Amino acid sequence: MMARLALVALLAGWPATHAATVPALFSAGNAAFASGQYEQAIDFYSQALDLGEAPPAVYYNLGCALFAAKDWEKQYLRLNAPSSTVPVSRT
C-alpha cells in the first residue's frame, strides 16, 4: 500500500511533459482510486488516455472514478463522446 501511495506522490509531481507511460499512469490512477482520491485518479486516467493506445480498462476505471467523485457533467460528456474516441474491443 505504501508503495502505491509513493507512486501516486511521485507521479503527481511530474510535469505534464514528462514521458509517463500508460501502464504507469493506470497504476497511479488505481492507487489514487483505492485511497479515495478520486479527482487525482481522474487526472491519471485522463493523462493515460491523452497518450493514446490505452486499453479499455482505462476508460472503465475513469468512468468509475467519475462516478465515485459524483462528477456527473464530466461523466456525461465522456460517455457521450464521439465513438471514434472510445476503443472497440476486438475479442
DSSP file (Angstrom, degrees, kcal/mol; ACC not computed):
  #  RESIDUE AA STRUCTURE BP1 BP2  ACC     N-H-->O    O-->H-N    N-H-->O    O-->H-N    TCO  KAPPA ALPHA  PHI   PSI    X-CA   Y-CA   Z-CA
    1    1 A M     >        0   0    0      0, 0.0     4,-2.1     0, 0.0     5,-0.2   0.000 360.0 360.0 360.0 -43.4    0.0    0.0    0.0
    2    2 A M  H  >  +     0   0    0      1,-0.2     4,-2.3     2,-0.2     5,-0.2   0.863 360.0  55.2 -63.7 -34.9    2.8    2.4    0.9
    3    3 A A  H  > S+     0   0    0      2,-0.2     4,-2.1     1,-0.2    -1,-0.2   0.892 107.3  50.2 -65.1 -38.3    4.5    1.7   -2.5
    4    4 A R  H  > S+     0   0    0      2,-0.2     4,-2.4     1,-0.2    -2,-0.2   0.924 110.9  48.1 -64.8 -44.2    1.3    2.7   -4.3
    5    5 A L  H  X S+     0   0    0     -4,-2.1     4,-2.6     1,-0.2    -2,-0.2   0.880 110.3  52.1 -65.2 -36.3    1.0    5.9   -2.3
    6    6 A A  H  X S+     0   0    0     -4,-2.3     4,-2.6     2,-0.2    -1,-0.2   0.901 109.0  50.6 -64.5 -39.9    4.6    6.7   -3.1
    7    7 A L  H  X S+     0   0    0     -4,-2.1     4,-2.8     2,-0.2     5,-0.2   0.916 110.4  49.3 -63.5 -43.0    4.0    6.1   -6.8
    8    8 A V  H  X S+     0   0    0     -4,-2.4     4,-2.4     1,-0.2    -2,-0.2   0.935 112.6  47.6 -60.7 -46.7    1.0    8.5   -6.7
    9    9 A A  H  X S+     0   0    0     -4,-2.6     4,-1.0     2,-0.2    -2,-0.2   0.904 113.0  48.9 -62.4 -41.2    3.0   11.1   -4.9
   10   10 A L  H >< S+     0   0    0     -4,-2.6     3,-0.7     1,-0.2     4,-0.3   0.946 114.5  43.6 -63.6 -48.9    5.9   10.7   -7.4
   11   11 A L  H >< S+     0   0    0     -4,-2.8     3,-1.2     1,-0.2    -1,-0.2   0.832 105.5  63.0 -67.7 -31.9    3.6   11.0  -10.4
   12   12 A A  H 3< S+     0   0    0     -4,-2.4    -1,-0.2     1,-0.3    -2,-0.2   0.804 104.2  49.0 -63.3 -27.7    1.6   13.9   -9.0
   13   13 A G  T << S+     0   0    0     -4,-1.0    -1,-0.3    -3,-0.7    -2,-0.2   0.510  86.8 109.0 -89.5  -4.9    4.8   16.0   -9.0
   14   14 A W  S <  S-     0   0    0     -3,-1.2     2,-0.1    -4,-0.3    -3,-0.0  -0.469  73.3-116.5 -73.0 141.0    5.8   15.2  -12.6
   15   15 A P    >   -     0   0    0      0, 0.0     3,-2.0     0, 0.0    -1,-0.1  -0.390  28.0-109.9 -70.3 157.6    5.5   17.9  -15.1
   16   16 A A  T 3  S+     0   0    0      1,-0.3     4,-0.2    -2,-0.1    -2,-0.1   0.755 116.9  59.6 -60.6 -25.1    3.0   17.3  -18.0
   17   17 A T  T 3  S+     0   0    0      2,-0.1    -1,-0.3     0, 0.0     2,-0.0   0.520  77.7 117.2 -84.2  -4.1    5.8   17.0  -20.5
   18   18 A H  S <  S-     0   0    0     -3,-2.0     2,-2.4     1,-0.1    -4,-0.0  -0.361  78.3-114.0 -65.0 142.5    7.4   14.0  -18.6
   19   19 A A        +     0   0    0     -2,-0.0    -1,-0.1     2,-0.0     2,-0.1  -0.434  50.6 169.5 -79.5  69.2    7.4   10.8  -20.6
   20   20 A A        -     0   0    0     -2,-2.4     2,-0.3    -4,-0.2    -9,-0.0  -0.465  26.5-130.7 -76.2 153.9    5.0    8.9  -18.4
   21   21 A T     >  -     0   0    0     -2,-0.1     4,-2.5     1,-0.1     5,-0.2  -0.719  16.2-116.6-105.3 158.2    3.7    5.6  -19.8
   22   22 A V  H  > S+     0   0    0     -2,-0.3     4,-2.8     1,-0.2     5,-0.2   0.927 115.6  50.4 -58.6 -47.2    0.1    4.4  -20.0
   23   23 A P  H  > S+     0   0    0      0, 0.0     4,-2.5     0, 0.0    -1,-0.2   0.899 111.3  48.7 -61.1 -37.9    0.7    1.5  -17.6
   24   24 A A  H  > S+     0   0    0      2,-0.2     4,-2.3     1,-0.2    -2,-0.2   0.918 114.2  45.1 -66.6 -42.8    2.4    3.8  -15.0
   25   25 A L  H  X S+     0   0    0     -4,-2.5     4,-2.5     2,-0.2    -1,-0.2   0.881 112.6  52.1 -67.6 -37.7   -0.5    6.3  -15.2
   26   26 A F  H  X S+     0   0    0     -4,-2.8     4,-2.3    -5,-0.2    -2,-0.2   0.931 111.3  46.7 -62.8 -45.7   -3.0    3.5  -15.0
   27   27 A S  H  X S+     0   0    0     -4,-2.5     4,-2.3     2,-0.2    -2,-0.2   0.899 112.3  50.0 -63.2 -41.1   -1.3    2.1  -11.9
   28   28 A A  H  X S+     0   0    0     -4,-2.3     4,-2.5     2,-0.2    -1,-0.2   0.896 110.4  50.7 -64.8 -39.5   -1.2    5.5  -10.3
   29   29 A G  H  X S+     0   0    0     -4,-2.5     4,-2.6     2,-0.2    -2,-0.2   0.902 109.8  50.1 -63.1 -41.6   -4.8    6.1  -11.1
   30   30 A N  H  X S+     0   0    0     -4,-2.3     4,-2.5     2,-0.2    -2,-0.2   0.906 111.5  48.3 -63.4 -41.6   -5.7    2.7   -9.5
   31   31 A A  H  X S+     0   0    0     -4,-2.3     4,-1.4     2,-0.2    -2,-0.2   0.911 112.5  48.2 -65.5 -42.3   -3.7    3.6   -6.3
   32   32 A A  H  <>S+     0   0    0     -4,-2.5     5,-2.7     1,-0.2    -2,-0.2   0.918 112.5  48.9 -64.2 -42.4   -5.3    7.0   -6.1
   33   33 A F  H ><5S+     0   0    0     -4,-2.6     3,-1.8     1,-0.2    -2,-0.2   0.927 108.5  53.4 -61.7 -45.1   -8.8    5.4   -6.5
   34   34 A A  H 3<5S+     0   0    0     -4,-2.5    -1,-0.2     1,-0.3    -2,-0.2   0.801 109.4  49.1 -61.7 -29.2   -8.0    2.8   -3.9
   35   35 A S  T 3<5S-     0   0    0     -4,-1.4    -1,-0.3    -3,-0.2    -2,-0.2   0.329 121.2-107.2 -94.2   8.9   -7.1    5.5   -1.4
   36   36 A G  T < 5S+     0   0    0     -3,-1.8     2,-1.4     1,-0.2     3,-0.2   0.602  78.9 132.5  81.2  11.6  -10.3    7.5   -2.1
   37   37 A Q     >< +     0   0    0     -5,-2.7     4,-2.2    -6,-0.2    -1,-0.2  -0.607  23.0 163.7 -94.3  74.1   -8.5   10.3   -4.1
   38   38 A Y  H  >  +     0   0    0     -2,-1.4     4,-2.6     1,-0.2    -1,-0.2   0.866  68.1  53.4 -66.6 -39.5  -11.0   10.2   -7.0
   39   39 A E  H  > S+     0   0    0      1,-0.2     4,-1.9     2,-0.2    -1,-0.2   0.904 111.5  47.0 -63.2 -39.5  -10.1   13.6   -8.5
   40   40 A Q  H  > S+     0   0    0      2,-0.2     4,-2.4     1,-0.2    -1,-0.2   0.896 110.6  52.3 -68.1 -39.1   -6.4   12.5   -8.7
   41   41 A A  H  X S+     0   0    0     -4,-2.2     4,-2.8     1,-0.2     5,-0.3   0.918 107.6  52.6 -60.9 -42.7   -7.4    9.2  -10.2
   42   42 A I  H  X S+     0   0    0     -4,-2.6     4,-2.5     1,-0.2    -1,-0.2   0.910 108.8  50.5 -58.8 -43.1   -9.4   11.0  -12.8
   43   43 A D  H  X S+     0   0    0     -4,-1.9     4,-2.3     2,-0.2    -2,-0.2   0.927 111.8  46.6 -61.9 -45.7   -6.4   13.1  -13.7
   44   44 A F  H  X S+     0   0    0     -4,-2.4     4,-2.2     2,-0.2    -2,-0.2   0.931 114.2  46.5 -64.2 -45.6   -4.1   10.0  -14.0
   45   45 A Y  H  X S+     0   0    0     -4,-2.8     4,-2.1     1,-0.2    -1,-0.2   0.901 112.4  51.1 -63.9 -39.6   -6.6    8.1  -16.2
   46   46 A S  H  X S+     0   0    0     -4,-2.5     4,-2.1    -5,-0.3    -1,-0.2   0.900 109.3  50.4 -64.3 -40.4   -7.2   11.2  -18.4
   47   47 A Q  H  X S+     0   0    0     -4,-2.3     4,-1.2     2,-0.2    -1,-0.2   0.898 108.8  52.5 -63.3 -39.8   -3.5   11.6  -18.9
   48   48 A A  H  X S+     0   0    0     -4,-2.2     4,-0.5     1,-0.2     3,-0.4   0.908 110.1  48.2 -62.4 -41.1   -3.2    7.9  -19.9
   49   49 A L  H >< S+     0   0    0     -4,-2.1     3,-1.1     1,-0.2    -1,-0.2   0.869 105.6  58.2 -67.0 -36.0   -6.0    8.4  -22.4
   50   50 A D  H 3< S+     0   0    0     -4,-2.1    -1,-0.2     1,-0.3    -2,-0.2   0.781  99.8  58.7 -64.7 -26.3   -4.3   11.5  -23.8
   51   51 A L  H 3< S-     0   0    0     -4,-1.2    -1,-0.3    -3,-0.4    -2,-0.2   0.700 106.7-137.6 -75.2 -18.6   -1.2    9.4  -24.5
   52   52 A G  S << S+     0   0    0     -3,-1.1    -1,-0.1    -4,-0.5   -30,-0.1  -0.024  75.7  70.9  83.7 167.7   -3.3    7.2  -26.8
   53   53 A E        +     0   0    0      1,-0.2    -4,-0.1    -4,-0.1    -3,-0.1   0.778  65.1 160.2  56.9  30.4   -3.3    3.4  -27.1
   54   54 A A        -     0   0    0     -5,-0.2    -1,-0.2     1,-0.1     5,-0.0  -0.623  41.1-116.6 -81.7 140.2   -4.9    3.0  -23.7
   55   55 A P    >>  -     0   0    0      0, 0.0     3,-1.9     0, 0.0     4,-0.8  -0.323  29.7-103.7 -71.0 160.1   -6.7   -0.3  -23.0
   56   56 A P  H 3> S+     0   0    0      0, 0.0     4,-2.2     0, 0.0     3,-0.3   0.767 116.4  72.0 -55.6 -26.5  -10.4   -0.3  -22.4
   57   57 A A  H 3> S+     0   0    0      1,-0.2     4,-2.8     2,-0.2     5,-0.2   0.815  91.4  58.3 -61.0 -29.5   -9.8   -0.8  -18.7
   58   58 A V  H <> S+     0   0    0     -3,-1.9     4,-2.3     2,-0.2    -1,-0.2   0.918 106.8  47.1 -66.2 -42.2   -8.6    2.8  -18.5
   59   59 A Y  H  X S+     0   0    0     -4,-0.8     4,-2.3    -3,-0.3    -2,-0.2   0.920 113.6  48.4 -63.4 -43.7  -12.0    4.0  -19.9
   60   60 A Y  H  X S+     0   0    0     -4,-2.2     4,-2.3     2,-0.2    -2,-0.2   0.942 113.0  46.4 -61.9 -48.4  -13.8    1.8  -17.4
   61   61 A N  H  X S+     0   0    0     -4,-2.8     4,-2.5     1,-0.2    -1,-0.2   0.864 110.2  53.9 -65.8 -34.8  -11.8    2.9  -14.4
   62   62 A L  H  X S+     0   0    0     -4,-2.3     4,-2.7     2,-0.2    -1,-0.2   0.931 108.7  49.4 -62.3 -44.6  -12.1    6.6  -15.5
   63   63 A G  H  X S+     0   0    0     -4,-2.3     4,-2.2     1,-0.2    -2,-0.2   0.901 111.1  49.6 -60.4 -41.1  -15.9    6.1  -15.5
   64   64 A C  H  X S+     0   0    0     -4,-2.3     4,-2.7     2,-0.2    -1,-0.2   0.903 111.7  48.5 -64.4 -41.1  -15.8    4.5  -12.1
   65   65 A A  H  X S+     0   0    0     -4,-2.5     4,-2.2     2,-0.2    -2,-0.2   0.904 111.1  49.8 -66.9 -41.0  -13.7    7.4  -10.7
   66   66 A L  H  <>S+     0   0    0     -4,-2.7     5,-2.5     2,-0.2     4,-0.4   0.899 113.0  47.6 -63.1 -39.9  -16.0   10.0  -12.2
   67   67 A F  H ><5S+     0   0    0     -4,-2.2     3,-1.1    -5,-0.2    -2,-0.2   0.931 111.8  49.0 -65.8 -45.3  -19.0    8.2  -10.7
   68   68 A A  H 3<5S+     0   0    0     -4,-2.7    -2,-0.2     1,-0.3    -1,-0.2   0.853 111.8  49.3 -63.4 -34.6  -17.3    7.9   -7.3
   69   69 A A  T 3<5S-     0   0    0     -4,-2.2    -1,-0.3    -5,-0.2    -2,-0.2   0.523 108.7-128.7 -80.7  -4.9  -16.4   11.6   -7.4
   70   70 A K  T < 5 +     0   0    0     -3,-1.1     2,-1.3    -4,-0.4    -3,-0.2   0.863  54.4 153.7  57.2  38.5  -20.0   12.4   -8.3
   71   71 A D     >< +     0   0    0     -5,-2.5     4,-2.2     1,-0.2    -1,-0.2  -0.644  10.9 168.6 -96.4  76.8  -18.8   14.4  -11.3
   72   72 A W  H  >  +     0   0    0     -2,-1.3     4,-2.7     1,-0.2    -1,-0.2   0.842  68.7  54.4 -63.6 -37.6  -22.0   13.9  -13.3
   73   73 A E  H  > S+     0   0    0      2,-0.2     4,-2.6     1,-0.2    -1,-0.2   0.950 111.8  43.2 -64.9 -48.4  -21.2   16.5  -16.0
   74   74 A K  H  > S+     0   0    0      1,-0.2     4,-2.7     2,-0.2     5,-0.2   0.897 114.4  52.0 -63.2 -38.2  -17.8   15.1  -16.9
   75   75 A Q  H  X S+     0   0    0     -4,-2.2     4,-2.6     2,-0.2    -2,-0.2   0.926 110.5  47.6 -64.2 -43.6  -19.2   11.6  -16.8
   76   76 A Y  H  X S+     0   0    0     -4,-2.7     4,-1.7     1,-0.2    -2,-0.2   0.934 113.3  47.9 -61.2 -46.3  -22.0   12.6  -19.2
   77   77 A L  H  < S+     0   0    0     -4,-2.6    -2,-0.2     1,-0.2    -1,-0.2   0.899 113.4  47.4 -63.7 -40.6  -19.5   14.3  -21.5
   78   78 A R  H >< S+     0   0    0     -4,-2.7     3,-1.2     1,-0.2    -1,-0.2   0.914 113.2  47.8 -66.9 -42.5  -17.2   11.3  -21.5
   79   79 A L  H 3< S+     0   0    0     -4,-2.6    -1,-0.2     1,-0.3    -2,-0.2   0.763 115.2  46.0 -71.5 -23.4  -20.0    8.8  -22.1
   80   80 A N  T 3< S+     0   0    0     -4,-1.7    -1,-0.3    -5,-0.2    -2,-0.2   0.157  84.4 127.7-103.8  18.1  -21.4   10.9  -24.9
   81   81 A A  S <  S-     0   0    0     -3,-1.2     5,-0.1     1,-0.2    -3,-0.1  -0.315  77.3 -77.6 -67.6 156.7  -18.1   11.5  -26.6
   82   82 A P    >   -     0   0    0      0, 0.0     3,-2.3     0, 0.0     4,-0.3  -0.272  42.3-119.6 -55.4 142.4  -17.8   10.7  -30.3
   83   83 A S  G >  S+     0   0    0      1,-0.3     3,-1.1     2,-0.2    -2,-0.1   0.704 107.9  73.0 -61.2 -19.5  -17.5    6.9  -30.8
   84   84 A S  G 3  S+     0   0    0      1,-0.2    -1,-0.3     3,-0.0     4,-0.1   0.696  94.1  54.4 -69.6 -16.0  -14.1    7.4  -32.5
   85   85 A T  G <  S+     0   0    0     -3,-2.3    -1,-0.2     2,-0.1    -2,-0.2   0.543  96.9  73.6 -93.1  -6.3  -12.6    8.3  -29.1
   86   86 A V  S <  S-     0   0    0     -3,-1.1    -1,-0.0    -4,-0.3     0, 0.0  -0.926  84.9-125.0-110.2 124.3  -13.7    5.1  -27.5
   87   87 A P        -     0   0    0      0, 0.0     2,-0.5     0, 0.0    -2,-0.1  -0.297  16.1-134.6 -67.9 150.4  -11.9    1.9  -28.4
   88   88 A V        -     0   0    0     -4,-0.1     2,-0.2     2,-0.0    -4,-0.0  -0.912  20.8-121.9-105.1 128.3  -13.9   -1.1  -29.7
   89   89 A S        -     0   0    0     -2,-0.5     0, 0.0     1,-0.1     0, 0.0  -0.497  19.8-166.7 -69.6 133.1  -13.0   -4.5  -28.2
   90   90 A R              0   0    0     -2,-0.2    -1,-0.1     1,-0.2    -2,-0.0   0.083 360.0 360.0-107.3  21.8  -11.9   -6.9  -31.0
   91   91 A T              0   0    0      0, 0.0    -1,-0.2     0, 0.0    -2,-0.0   0.465 360.0 360.0 -91.2 360.0  -12.1  -10.0  -28.8
